[in-house]
Amino acid sequence: MRESIPTRALQRLFQLRVADVMSRELVTISQADSMSMVARLFRRQEIQSAPVVDEEGRCVGILSAADFVRREYALGQPANRASLPNSRGSVATPEDLAADHMTAGVQSIDPNRSLLAASRMMCASHIHHLLVINGEGQLLGMVSTMDIMAALINAVDEAEAVAR
């Protein structure tokens, strides 16, 4: 008896690892880059987030569109209201650095973990990106919720093609 399309699609999804779907060509930013420069880069590259690296190229955080929203909120607050401070304790300014607004201590995942494990981590933490780092601490890529959704669609499409 032939397996159903949903069964085939699920089997394919269970076989996939983070390394199979992650983005390998990353745009990284320096913690010393200005937020205005990063905004231009995000727009030009059409990206929503980027790993932040230090002078030695080590990943020290991630900067996302959500970080820009928090920053813009802080910039728009009148001086007499409580505003969102940056990491140095002062109010955000137009030329803040990426290090002032990045999320440090980001969650990461090993490239050999399953997509299910990545999905669970993202759901539990309400995040949309995981940095992919190997056992030596080397940044290999990033997996996003869109990467996982694309894998789901591809698994269903493959199962439908086999069923024809």
N, C-alpha and C positions, 0 to 999 in steps of 0.2 A: 504494500500500500504506500502511496506517495504521501510525503509529509505536506502539511498545509503551509501556505505562504507565511502566516504569522509564526509558525514553529520554525521554519527555515530562517526567517529574519532574526528571530531571537537567538537561534544557535549561532548565526554569524556575528551578532552583537556580542555574545558571550566570548567569542574567540578573539575579538579585537582588543588590542592593548593601546595604551596612551601613545606609544611611539608610532602606531599605525595612522593616527589621525592628527597629531599635534602639528602646529605650525613650526617649521624649522628655521625659516628665515625671519628673524626678529629684528625689529627696529628697537635699539636700546637708546636710552638717554643717560646723560651724566647727571649726577646729583648736583653738579654746579651749573647746569643749564637753567636759563631763566624760564619762568612759566610762559611768558609770551612767545619765546622761541619754541617751546614744547607744543603750545597750542597751534602754531603754524605747522609744525612737523606732523601733528595728529591730523590736521586738516589735509595737508598735502599727501600724506600716506594713506588717508582714509582709515585710520585705526582708532580704537577706543581705549587702548591701554598699551603700556610699554614697560619693560623691566628697567629699573634704575640701577646703574653700575657706578662703582667708585673708581678712583684713579687707577687701581690695579685691574679693573675689569670684573671685579666680583659683584655679584648681584646683591644689592642692599635694600631693595624694595621694589614696589610697583606703583606706577602713577596711572590713574584711570580717569575716565570722564567723570565719575562720581567725585573724585578729588577736586576736579575743576569746579563742579557745582558747589561744593562746600566752600571753596576759595571765593567764588563769585558772591556767594551769600555774605561772606565776611567783608568783602570789598564794598558791598552795598549798604552795610549797616552804618547808621549815624554814629558819631563818636560817643554820644551820651547813652547809647544802648549797648548791651552786651554783644560782643561780636566774637566770631570764631577766631581764636588766635592761631598763629602758625606755630611750628615746633620750637621757635625761639621765644615764644610767649608774647610776641607783638602782633598787631593786626596786620593782615595781609596787605601787600602793596602790589602795584602792577609788575614790578620786577623781582618778585620773590623767586627763590630758587626751587627747583624740583624737590630738593631734599626737605624743604619746608612743608611740603604738602603730600609727599608720597606716603604710601602705606608701608611701613617697615615690618619686618618679620612676617613676610607673606607666606602663605601656604604653598607648598610645592609637592610634587609627586614624582615618583620614579617612573621612567619610561616603560618599564615592564609591567606596571600595574594595569588592571583591567579598566575599561571604560566605565564599568559599573562602580568601581571604587572611586574613580575621579568624579563621577556624577554624585555619588553620596557625599563626598567631601564638599563639593560645591553647594549642594542643597543644605547641608548641615550648617555651613558658614554663610549662606546667602551671598555667594560670590560668583562671578562669571568667568574668571580666568584662574588657571593654576600654572605656575611656572614648572617646567619639567627639568629636573636636576638629577644627574646620575649620582652614584655612590661616592664619587670623588668631589662632589659639590659643583661640578661644571654645569652651567646653564646650557641645555640642549634645545629648548624650545618652549612653547606655551600651548596649552590646550584650553579652549574656550567652550562655552555652552553651544555656540554655533558649530564648532567642530563636531561636537557630540550629536547635535541635531542632524548635521550633514551625514554622519555615519549611520544614523537611524534610517534616514531616507534612502541612502545607498543600499543598506541591507534589505529593505523592503523591495526596492527596485530590482536587486539581484534575485531575490526569491521569486518575484513575479516573472522575471525573464526565464528562470529555470522552469517555472510552471507552464509556460507557453509551449 
